[in-house]
């Protein structure tokens, strides 16, 4: 294989190009100083504006997550009553049937159901995705 074909295989569209971000494979990132966003969230932290220092890949590079330094992470913002009310209002808009029943479900309805259309039981069952 010539060098040109090899470059196409190893190209990473999110890498700055100078190879400064290491790419770790699945179960290679057992380092205690790096964490993904979800791992930071579980620790009560957030990236806090820092740039990712590495990338972890799984499923042959089809899925990836950025890794951040834990020592530079900042505490999460506290949930206020105003934020909680705004989130509840936004979720109510996605969970409430637009038809005459106006019922609020425990899951988000599909966008097609939220559009003005004939309100039927079949429409609501279709929004569940398992009927």
N, C-alpha and C positions, 0 to 999 in steps of 0.2 A: 504494500500500500504506500502510495507516495505521501509526502508530508502535507500536501494540500488536503487530502481526504482525512488525515488524522486530525487536522485542525478543526474540521467540521464536526467530528465526533466529540471533541473535547470542548467545544465552544459553549460558554455559559452566558446567556443574554443578560443576566443580572450582575455578573462580575464586572468590576470596573475595568478589567482588561489587563491589569498589571499582575494578576495572580495574588493580590493581597488578601483575598478572602479564602481561607482554606475550606474545602468541601469534605465533610465527614460522611461516611456511610452509616447505615443503620447499625446501632449498638456500638459505634465507635466513639460516641460522644459521652463517655462515662466520666467526663471531667466535672469536678465539683464547682468550678468557677464559672461555667457557662450554663445558660438555661434558655428555653424557648419562651415566647410570650405567655403561653398557657402555664408553664411551670412557674414563671414569675408571678402570674396572677394567683396561683395556688399558695404562693409564699406571701401574698399581700403586697406585692411590688409591681412596678411598671417600668418599661425601659427608660422613661424619663428623658427622651430626646437623643439618647446615644445611638450611634450607628451600629448595625450588626457587625460582629467580629468574625463570624463563621456561618456556615450553612450546613444543615444536616439533611441528607437525602435518604429516601426509602423507595421501594418499588421501582428500582432501576432508574432513579432520577425523575420519575414522574411526579412524585410528591416531595416537597421540601419544607423546611422551616428555618427561619433565621435564628441564630444563637446570639444572646446578649450576655455581657458580663454582669454577674450578680452584684459585685461590689460597687458598680456605678448605677445600679437601679435605684429608683426612688419609691417611696411608699405610695400606694394607690390613694386616689382622692376619696374622701368620705362621701357616702350617699346622703344627700340632703332631702328634706321633704319635698322641696320644689322639683328636684331631679326625679324623685320617685313618682310624683304626680305626672310629670311630663312623659315619663316612660309608660305609665299606665294608660295615659290618654292615647299614645301612639299605638300601643298593643291593642287597645279597645277598637281602634279603627281597623286593624287587621283581623280581629277575631269576631267582630259583630256582623251578623247577616244583614245585607242591605235590603232584604225583602221585608214584607209586612210583619214578619214575626219578630225581627230585631233581636234575635237570640244571640248571646255571646258564648262562644265556644272556648274550650281550653287549648285549642290549637289555632294556628293562623290559617285562614281560608285562602284558597288559590285566587290569584288575581282575576281569573275569568269569573269566579263567583262574586267577587266584589264589584264587578261592572254591573250597570243596570241591566237586568235581564229577568226573565220570568222566574219567579220564586217557586221552586218545586222541591219535594223531598229528594228526588233524583239528583238535583243540583247539589244539595247539601251532602248527600252520600258521596258524590263524585269528589267533593273537596276533601274528604277523608283519605282518599287515595287507596283504600283497601276494599272497596265494594265492587 
